[in-house]
Amino acid sequence: MTTLVWDYRQEYENERADILDAVETVFESGQLVLGDSVRGFEREFAAYHGAAHCVGVDNGTNAIKLALQALGVGPGDEVVTVSNTAAPTVVAIDSVGATPVFVDIDRDSYLMDTAQVASVLTPRTRCLLPVHLYGQCVDLAPLERLAAEHDLLLVEDCAQAHAARRDGRLAGTTGDAAAFSFYPTKVLGAYGDGGAVVTSRDDTDRALRRLRYYGMEERYYVVGTPGHNSRLDEVQAEILRRKLRRLDTYAEGRRAVARRYEEGLGDTDLVLPHTVPGNEHVYYVYTVRHPRRDDIIKALKAYDIELNISYPWPVHTMSGFAHLGFPAGSLPVTEELAGQIFSLPMYPALAPDVQDKVIGAVRDVLDGL
């Protein structure tokens, strides 16, 4: 049987009764759109983060888009972020008419190099958008200082960092708003698409609720800027409510898998994940690196192991974003590491014997290079 980098089937088997009960609860409720399950999840997810509000939306990309739109970011504005991220981060910025501006990443953590941010600020800069990547948090303290000094917005991309903490503070609890994805692979994943925005700003909450519902404050009447049809599904919301109660358990399960990898591969020349001091890593993916990455991935296919690269193409090198004016060589660390990083299988239900197979195969391949 092929070993995949992520597989939901064992988790589903473990939680099947609760998942199916969630579906049945919605079907019996008589409310299939923006009902009690969405309201309940929004209330509980906000409480988990100690935030005033949570607004459920249809996916993580629109969570970023609507957060920016609700905060007034749009044409003529610049948003500072990173190129080492999933393309949807940048797609969302582009979709509101703003211009993404990239800074490079730290070589060890793969996170935004916050020391570079001040150098790219211009009079058009409106928002800082750090990406909490691979399961650990960007240091937001220097970004908070810059935001206060230059009157900038701070929006956190938390799609890969549910339950991650820095200095005891949860990802998603620092900025003006925080965007989450509940794509099935996430630490808190739905059984389909989903997303949410967390904020403690009352004005942002009101704008988000209007924007996710065509721009309507009441049915059939659009107020101000037209919005979108971006509602979180009731079934997914009820599943997420059940899974939210297990979120910290999922995070600890991922840490246990990471510890087994460190024990099994720590003496090889594979560069294992570096946890920044103060961070509580949740290992959304277990990203490693090696200069012969492509040879390793190819060789592991003979062991029936399929791995993933997050991400093979930095966003600024994609033809769809060539107009942004970041030529090859402009983000040297990002570009170098894109040719070396890849991810080993990572999910809480990964069986020890399956993980041992992966560790053994990786060691065999490394020995043969």
N, C-alpha and C positions, 0 to 999 in steps of 0.2 A: 504494500500500500504506500502510495506517495506521501511523504512527509511535507506538509505545507508550512509556509511561514506563519500562517494564521488559519485556524479552523474552529468554527463555532459549534460543531456537532456534539462534542463531549459536554460542553457547557449546557447545551440544550437538553441533553439527556439527563444531566444532573438537576436541571431546574424546570423540566418539562411541565410538571403539574402546575407550578406557579405561573409559567408563561401562558399556558392554555387557559388557566383560570382568569388571567388578565384579559385575554381576548373575549372570553365568555362574559366577563363583567361588563365590558363595553357593549357587546352585542345585546345584552339584556337591559341596558340602561335607557335605550331610546334616544341617546345622544351620540351622534357619530362625528360631529364637527364642533370644536371649541366648547366641549362640555365639561363635566366634573373631573374627568381624568386629566385633561390639560390644565385646568385650574389647580387641581391637587398637586400635580407635578411641579407647576410653576411655584407654588407656595413652598413645597418641600425642598426644591433645588435652591431657591433663594435662601431658605433657612439654613441649609447645609453650608452655604457660603457666608452667612451672616449679613446678607444683602437685603435691601428693602424690596427689590423687585426681580422677577425673572419673567421673560416673555418667550414662550415657545414658538419656534418657527420651523420651516420645512426642511432646512438643511444648514450645515455649518457655513457654507459660502454666503448664503443669504443672511445668516447671523452677523457676519462681518459687514456685509453691504448695508443692511438695515441699521446696524449700530452707527456706522459712519453717517448715513443719511439722517438718522434721528438727531445726531449731534451737529448737523449742518455742514458736513464736509461735502464738497462738490467741485464743479468745474473751477479751475484756477488755483485750486489748493494742491499742496504737495503733502504726501504721507510717507514718512521714513520707515522703512522695513528692511527685510533681508531677502536675498535671492535664493538662499538655501532653505526652501520651504515648499510645501505643496502649492502648485500653481493657483489653486482657488484663493489663497490669500491675496495674490496680486490681481487676479481676475475681479475680486470684489472691489478693490480700490479703483480699478479701471472702470467698473460698471457704474460708479457714482460720478464719473467724469473727472476724478482727481488723478494726479500724476504720482506713481510710485517712485520713490528715491531709495536706492539701495546702499547699505553699508555692508562691510565684510563681516565674517564670523570669527569667533575664537577657535583656534586650531584644536584645542583639547575638548571643549564641550560642544562645539558646532553651533553654539548660540550666538545671537547678535553681539558683536563687539561694541559695547556701549560707549567705549572711549572714542569711537569714530563719529558718533552721532552729531556732536556739536559742529564738526567741520562741514557738514552738509546742510546745515540749516540756512534758509534764505527767508526773505520777507514773505514768500508764498507758503512756507511750511505751516501747516495747520494741525497736524496730528502725528504722533509717534505710535507705531504699531509693532511692538515686539511680538515675536512668535515663541511661545514656550514649546520647545521642540523635543521630540522623541521621548518626552516624559519628565523633563525637568525645566525649571523656571529660569528665565532671564533675570538678572539682577536689576530690579526696577528702581532702586534708590537713585542712581544717577539720572535716570529718565524722568523721575518725579521732579528732581531739582531743575532739569532743563525745561520741563513743562511749566513749572511755576515761574521760572525766570523769563520765559518767552511767551507766556500765555498760550500754551499749546494743549491740545487734547491728548489723552493717553488711552488707547484702546488695546486690550490684551487679546491676542489670538490664543485661546486655550484649547483648541481642538485636540491637542495631543497631551494634555496635562491635567485631566480630571484627577483630583485628589492630591496632586503634587503640591509641595510646600517649599517655600524658601524662608529661612529663619522663622519657621513656625506659621507663616502666613500662606493661606491657600492661594493658588493661582486663580486669578479672576476676581480678586478682592481689593485691588489697588487702584485701577484706572477709572476713567469716567464710565466705561462699559467694558464688558468682557464677552467674547463670542465663543460658543462651544459647538462642537459637532457631536452628534450621536450616531454617526455612521457605524455599521456593525462591528468594525475592527477596533473601535475606540475602547478606552479603559471602561467607560460607561457607554455601551453600545446598544442601539435599538435593534430590532429585527427588520430593518428597512432604514430609510433616511430620517433625519431629524436634526434639529439644532435649537439653540436658545441663546438669548442675550441676558446677562446679569448686570444690573446697575442699581445704584442707590440714589440716582437722580430722578426725581418725580417727573420732571419735564421730559426726560429721555424715555421713561416708561410710557408716558402718554403718547409720545410720538411713535414709539415702536408698535404699540397696539393698533394705532391708526394705520401705519404704513403696512403692516402685515395683512391688513384687511381692506385692500384697495385704496386706502386713504379715508375710510369711513369711520366716523365716530358713532354714527347710528346707521341702521340698515338703509341701503339704497342712496345715501347722500355723502358724496365725497367732499371733504373739507381741505382747503389748502392744497398742498402738493399731492397729486395722485400717488397711490401706493402700489401694492402688489398683492397677489394671492400667495401668501407665504405662511400658511398656518401649520402648526404641528398637528399631526394626525392623532385622533383619540386613542386608537389601538396602541400606537407607538408610545404615547404618553403614559398609558396605564402599565405597559411593560417596563418603561423606564422608572416609574414609581416603585415597582417591585425591586428592580435591579439597584436602584439608588440605595436601598437599605443594605445592599451587599457591596457597595462601592469600596469601602475601606478594606474589605476582605479580598476583593479583586486586586487592589493595589498591593497588598501583602503577598498574595499569590504570585504576582509578577516579580516582586523582589526575591521571592524564594527561587524562582526559575533563574533569575539573574545570578544569585549566589551559586547555584549549581554550575552555571557557565563559567563563572570566575574560578571555581574550584577545578573544573575540568580543562580550562583553556588558558589559565593565568600564566602558565610557564611557556607558552608558545610565543611566536613573534606576531601574532594577531593583536592589533590594538583594540582592547576592550573598552567599553564605555567609561568615561571619566565623570564622576559625580562631583560637581562644584561644591566646595565647602559651604554648609548652610542649606544645601538642597536636600529634599527628600524625594528621590527619583521614583517614578512609578513605572518606568520602562514600557511606555506605549509600544515601542519597538526596541529590540536589542541590537543597536547599530554598532558594528565593528568596522575596522578598516585594515586594508593591506594593499601594498603597491601592485600585487598580482591578483587583484580582486576578480577580474573576469576569468582568469584561469581557474581560480578556486570554484567559482559558481559553475563553470562548465564541468569541472571534474566531479562536483557533488551530484550532478544529474545521474551519473553512473550508479550512485547510491540511492537513487530515487528520492532525492531531497531537492525541493524547489525553493529557492530563496528570492529575496526582493531587494531592490536598490531604492533607497529613499534619500536622495533623488538623483537619477543619472544625468539630468540636464538642469543646471541652475536656471532659474526663470529668466534672467537677463540674457541668456544665450539662446532662448527660443525665438523663432522667427516672428511669432505673434507679438513679441515685446521688443523687437529690434529698434522700433521708433523711440524707445526711451533713451537711447544713446549711451548704453554701457557696453562698449566693445570688449572682445576677448582680452583678458589681462587686467581688466579694471577691478575685478574682485578676486585677487590671486588665491587667497586661501579657500574661498568657496569653490573656485574652479579646480584647484588641485584635489581637494578632498572629494569632489564629485566623481572623480575617477577611481576612488579607493574605498568608499563606504558601501556597506551592504548590511542586511539584517538577517539574523538567525531567527528560527521559529520562537515566538514569544506570545504566550497567552496563559492565563492562570490554570487552565485545565490540561496543559501540556503534561502528558504522563512521563514520569521519570525514565521509564525504559525507552520511550521515544526520544527524549532529550539525550539520553546516553548514546543512542544510535547516532544522533547528530554530532555530538561531541567526538565520538570515535571516528566518524567519517571525516570531520574537519581535521582532526589530528593526522589521520592517514594522508589526506590530501596535502597538508602543509609539509609533512615529512617527505613527500614525493616531489615537491617543487624544486 
